[in-house]
Amino acid sequence: MRFFADSMLGKLAKWLRILGCDTAFAPTIPDDEIADRALREGRIILTRDTLLIRRRSVRENHFFVRGDSYRDQLRQVVTRFAIDPAAGLFTRCVRCNEPLEKIGRQDAAGKVPPYVFGTQESFHACARCGRIYWKATHREEMERHLGRILGP
Ligand SMILES: [Zn+2]
């Protein structure tokens, strides 16, 4: 399942990426380009924009998200597309949507804080931006937060 979130849905895009869903988000590109790219890349457009959905190429290729709260929006998308929140959790770069790759511990040396290096066993990296991810407290907080949004 691949998505393209419109410019109003940045927070939703971020949380879909946390769930591991391939979600494009490009707030500065014009609507017709979003429509084209979504078709070309086989993405369903997630939108709150009633003008955008009138376009012919979007009419049959969108999911209209309701409400201003990203929590409600996330719940709608997860339900509608039967996304298993546990399946892809923390497998994608939140910043650039790239799938994360496991890297050797030695490859993380010097690139993460010494305390993190000393206490963490495994590291993942984004090939595009180079950001290194590891299991940390904020991840557990995110899991709890997701549990509150989506239920157990
Ligand atoms: Zn990245």
Residues whose N, C-alpha, C, O or C-beta is under 5 A from the ligand:
A	BS01	ZN	C93 R95 C96 E98 C126 R128 C129 G130 R131
